[in-house]
């Protein structure tokens, strides 16, 4: 079942999604209430203010800013070299007012959009992202994913849900659906002969299904293109039903399975295994 709304993955569509998501973050930042910036978010060690500092510093990083020489040792949430690098960029902007961060984000985004819309720009041009060399279209897929999820981190912290029916949300869900066969068959280890359907009820509506088959002694996730259990009577099907908000927060790894609201038709233990394995954010 396709997503509603659907989403193209070409560079013009990603550019429009990027621009919309950045504007949503800017509008959100300029409508904060007193005390909002100090609220803790679902990213350990980060407040709402830190989220804005991260959003801006990561955009500056992928546009070529050198890594700041700051000490971030001794922080419990910094566990890997990539964590440390991200934290160094964030720390360089931690003391700046939110309005100053928003102005910098506006300038950085304008520079990015101008490049993306230039007639000479190719989606295949080399680019460097947080995870290494990629193409421009690959970088923008990553940027939209990151920006939209951090917008949701801020919204959750200040209890202002929104932008859940946007192209940014569709990009997140599409990424989740693309990973679903691997999640079911490999990460969750669902046995062969079983099928799992992930059914999103809205505001973004979509359905992804996978049946597990064994080939050469290894499990393989085979997409159920329509996601309808009755089309695959040879398998035992478990359906997990949840909202866009619940699915994307779990997919981003921001909440545990125990704290995710969902319903199951079929095997509860398989549903929990799949939800435990559903995280696609680094």
C-alpha positions as CSV (number, residue, x, y, z in Angstrom):
1,X,0.0,0.0,0.0
2,X,1.6,3.3,-1.0
3,X,2.1,6.2,1.4
4,X,-0.4,8.9,1.5
5,X,1.0,11.5,0.7
6,X,3.5,9.9,-1.6
7,X,7.0,11.2,-2.1
8,X,9.4,11.4,-5.0
9,X,13.1,10.8,-4.3
10,X,14.5,13.0,-7.1
11,X,16.6,16.0,-6.2
12,X,13.9,18.7,-6.9
13,X,11.5,16.8,-4.6
14,X,14.2,16.4,-1.9
15,X,15.0,20.1,-2.2
16,X,11.4,21.1,-1.6
17,X,11.1,18.7,1.3
18,X,14.4,20.1,2.8
19,X,13.2,23.7,2.4
20,X,9.8,22.9,4.0
21,X,11.3,21.1,6.9
22,X,13.9,23.9,7.6
23,X,11.1,26.5,7.5
24,X,9.0,24.4,9.9
25,X,12.0,24.3,12.3
26,X,12.5,28.1,12.0
27,X,8.8,28.7,12.7
28,X,8.9,26.4,15.6
29,X,12.0,28.1,17.1
30,X,10.6,31.5,16.7
31,X,7.4,30.5,18.6
32,X,9.0,29.0,21.7
33,X,7.6,29.9,25.0
34,X,9.6,30.9,28.1
35,X,11.3,27.9,29.6
36,X,11.0,25.8,26.4
37,X,14.7,25.9,25.5
38,X,15.7,24.2,28.8
39,X,13.4,21.2,28.4
40,X,15.1,17.8,28.1
41,X,14.5,15.9,24.9
42,X,14.5,12.2,24.0
43,X,18.1,12.5,22.9
44,X,20.2,11.8,26.0
45,X,22.1,14.9,27.2
46,X,20.4,17.3,24.9
47,X,17.9,20.1,25.7
48,X,15.7,21.8,23.2
49,X,18.4,24.5,22.9
50,X,21.0,21.7,22.2
51,X,18.7,20.4,19.4
52,X,18.8,23.7,17.6
53,X,22.6,23.9,18.1
54,X,22.9,20.4,16.6
55,X,20.7,21.2,13.7
56,X,22.7,24.3,12.8
57,X,26.1,22.8,13.5
58,X,25.5,19.7,11.4
59,X,24.3,21.8,8.5
60,X,27.5,23.8,8.8
61,X,29.6,20.6,9.0
62,X,28.2,19.2,5.7
63,X,28.7,22.6,4.1
64,X,32.4,22.4,4.9
65,X,33.0,23.8,8.3
66,X,36.1,22.4,10.0
67,X,35.6,20.4,13.2
68,X,35.8,22.7,16.3
69,X,38.7,22.0,18.7
70,X,36.7,21.6,21.9
71,X,36.8,19.0,24.7
72,X,33.7,16.8,25.0
73,X,35.2,14.0,27.0
74,X,33.4,12.6,30.0
75,X,29.9,12.8,28.7
76,X,27.8,9.7,29.2
77,X,25.9,10.1,25.9
78,X,29.2,10.3,23.9
79,X,30.1,6.7,23.2
80,X,31.7,6.6,19.7
81,X,34.0,8.7,17.6
82,X,31.0,9.9,15.6
83,X,29.2,10.9,18.8
84,X,32.2,12.9,19.9
85,X,32.5,14.7,16.5
86,X,28.8,15.6,16.5
87,X,29.1,16.8,20.1
88,X,32.1,18.9,19.3
89,X,30.2,20.7,16.6
90,X,27.2,21.1,18.9
91,X,29.4,22.5,21.7
92,X,30.7,25.2,19.5
93,X,27.2,26.7,19.4
94,X,25.8,25.7,22.8
95,X,26.2,29.2,24.3
96,X,24.5,31.1,21.5
97,X,21.0,32.4,21.7
98,X,18.3,30.5,19.8
99,X,17.5,33.5,17.6
100,X,21.1,33.7,16.6
101,X,21.1,30.0,15.8
102,X,17.9,30.4,13.7
103,X,19.5,33.2,11.7
104,X,22.5,31.0,10.9
105,X,20.3,28.1,9.9
106,X,18.3,30.4,7.6
107,X,21.5,31.6,5.9
108,X,22.9,28.1,5.6
109,X,19.7,26.7,4.2
110,X,19.5,29.6,1.6
111,X,23.1,28.7,0.5
112,X,22.2,25.0,0.2
113,X,18.9,25.6,-1.7
114,X,20.6,28.0,-4.1
115,X,23.1,25.3,-5.0
116,X,20.5,22.5,-5.2
117,X,18.4,24.6,-7.6
118,X,21.3,25.7,-9.9
119,X,21.0,24.5,-13.5
120,X,24.5,23.1,-13.3
121,X,23.9,21.0,-10.2
122,X,23.8,17.2,-10.7
123,X,22.2,14.8,-8.2
124,X,25.2,12.5,-8.8
125,X,27.9,15.1,-7.9
126,X,30.2,14.0,-5.0
127,X,29.3,15.1,-1.6
128,X,30.5,14.4,2.0
129,X,28.0,13.6,4.6
130,X,28.3,12.7,8.3
131,X,28.9,9.0,7.4
132,X,31.5,9.7,4.6
133,X,31.5,10.2,0.9
134,X,28.2,10.0,-0.9
135,X,26.4,11.8,-3.8
136,X,24.4,15.0,-3.5
137,X,21.1,13.1,-3.6
138,X,22.3,10.7,-1.0
139,X,23.4,13.6,1.2
140,X,20.0,15.3,0.9
141,X,18.2,12.0,1.8
142,X,20.2,12.0,4.9
143,X,19.7,15.7,5.7
144,X,15.9,15.5,5.3
145,X,15.8,12.4,7.6
146,X,18.0,14.1,10.2
147,X,16.2,17.4,10.2
148,X,12.7,16.0,10.3
149,X,13.5,13.7,13.2
150,X,15.2,16.5,15.2
151,X,12.2,18.7,14.6
152,X,10.1,16.0,16.1
153,X,12.5,15.8,19.1
154,X,11.8,19.5,19.8
155,X,8.0,19.1,19.3
156,X,7.9,16.2,21.7
157,X,9.8,18.0,24.4
158,X,7.6,21.1,24.2
159,X,4.4,19.1,23.7
160,X,3.5,20.6,20.3
161,X,3.1,17.7,17.9
162,X,2.9,18.6,14.2
163,X,4.3,18.2,10.7
164,X,3.3,14.5,10.8
165,X,1.5,14.6,7.4
166,X,4.3,16.3,5.6
167,X,6.8,15.3,2.9
168,X,9.4,15.1,5.7
169,X,7.3,12.6,7.5
170,X,6.8,10.6,4.3
171,X,10.5,10.5,3.7
172,X,11.0,9.1,7.2
173,X,8.3,6.4,6.8
174,X,9.6,5.5,3.3
175,X,13.1,5.0,4.7
176,X,11.6,2.9,7.5
177,X,9.6,0.8,5.0
178,X,12.6,0.3,2.8
179,X,14.5,-1.2,5.8
180,X,11.6,-3.3,6.9
181,X,12.6,-6.6,5.1
182,X,16.0,-6.5,6.6
183,X,14.6,-5.6,10.0
184,X,12.1,-8.5,10.0
185,X,14.3,-11.3,8.6
186,X,17.7,-10.4,9.9
187,X,17.6,-8.0,12.9
188,X,14.5,-9.4,14.5
189,X,15.1,-12.9,13.4
190,X,11.5,-13.7,12.6
191,X,11.4,-17.4,11.5
192,X,10.8,-18.6,8.0
193,X,7.1,-19.1,7.2
194,X,6.1,-16.0,9.2
195,X,5.0,-12.7,7.8
196,X,4.8,-9.3,9.5
197,X,2.8,-6.2,8.4
198,X,3.4,-2.7,9.7
199,X,0.2,-0.7,9.3
200,X,0.3,3.0,9.9
201,X,-3.1,4.6,10.7
202,X,-2.3,8.2,10.2
203,X,-2.0,11.1,9.8
204,X,0.4,9.6,7.2
205,X,-1.2,6.3,6.0
206,X,0.8,3.4,4.7
207,X,1.5,-0.3,5.0
208,X,4.6,-2.4,4.6
209,X,4.6,-6.2,4.7
210,X,7.3,-8.8,4.7
211,X,7.3,-12.6,4.6
212,X,10.4,-14.5,5.7
213,X,11.9,-17.3,3.5
214,X,15.0,-19.3,3.9
215,X,17.4,-19.6,1.0
216,X,20.8,-21.3,1.3
217,X,20.4,-21.5,5.0
218,X,19.9,-17.7,5.4
219,X,16.7,-15.8,6.2
220,X,15.4,-13.4,3.5
221,X,12.7,-10.8,3.9
222,X,10.4,-10.8,0.8
223,X,8.2,-7.7,0.5
224,X,4.4,-8.2,0.4
225,X,3.9,-5.5,-2.1
226,X,0.2,-4.9,-1.3
227,X,0.7,-5.7,2.4
228,X,-2.5,-7.8,2.5
229,X,-2.4,-11.0,4.5
230,X,-5.0,-12.8,2.4
231,X,-2.7,-12.7,-0.6
232,X,-0.3,-15.0,1.2
233,X,-2.3,-17.8,2.8
234,X,0.9,-20.0,3.1
235,X,2.4,-17.9,5.9
236,X,1.4,-17.0,9.5
237,X,0.9,-13.3,9.6
238,X,1.3,-10.8,12.5
239,X,0.0,-7.2,12.0
240,X,1.3,-4.3,14.0
241,X,-0.9,-1.3,13.9
242,X,0.3,2.1,15.2
243,X,0.1,5.8,14.4
244,X,2.6,7.8,12.3
245,X,3.9,9.4,15.5
246,X,4.4,6.2,17.3
247,X,6.1,4.5,14.3
248,X,8.5,7.3,13.6
249,X,9.5,7.8,17.3
250,X,10.2,4.1,17.6
251,X,12.0,4.1,14.2
252,X,14.2,7.0,15.3
253,X,15.0,5.1,18.5
254,X,13.6,7.8,20.7
255,X,11.2,5.7,22.7
256,X,11.3,2.1,23.8
257,X,8.9,-0.6,22.6
258,X,7.4,-0.6,26.1
259,X,6.6,3.1,25.7
260,X,5.2,2.7,22.2
261,X,1.4,2.5,21.8
262,X,0.5,-0.2,19.3
263,X,-2.0,-3.0,18.7
264,X,-1.3,-6.5,17.4
265,X,-3.2,-9.1,15.4
266,X,-1.3,-12.3,15.6
267,X,1.8,-13.2,17.6
268,X,2.6,-10.7,20.4
269,X,6.1,-12.0,20.8
270,X,7.0,-11.5,17.1
271,X,5.5,-8.0,17.2
272,X,7.7,-7.1,20.2
273,X,10.8,-8.6,18.5
274,X,10.1,-6.5,15.3
275,X,9.4,-3.3,17.3
276,X,12.6,-3.9,19.3
277,X,14.5,-4.1,16.0
278,X,12.7,-1.2,14.3
279,X,15.3,1.5,15.0
280,X,16.9,2.9,11.8
281,X,18.5,6.1,13.1
282,X,22.2,5.9,13.9
